């Protein structure tokens, strides 16, 4: 993930970037968004939507499972 001009990694990602972060396709990310499993950030009416890295991390944490013997 590239850093922003400030030197910090971006917190808000485009669909393709968010999908890459999760290791899934952009289509799969859009599906999770439409199901309400991942919220979006929209900077004004009609603007493209972005996903927050913290929400993606939360999705990962909520979907972790453990299995005995693995």
TAKA-V678174 format. One record per run of one state. SS is the DSSP state (alpha for helix, beta for strand, coil for the rest). FROM is the first residue (numbers start at 1). LEN is the number of residues. Records with the same first field share a line. If there is no record, write none. Layout:
SS: FROM-LEN, FROM-LEN
This chain:
coil: 1-2, 4-5, 10-2, 14-1, 23-3, 35-6, 43-6, 63-8
beta: 3-1, 9-1, 12-2, 41-2, 49-4
alpha: 15-8, 26-9, 53-10
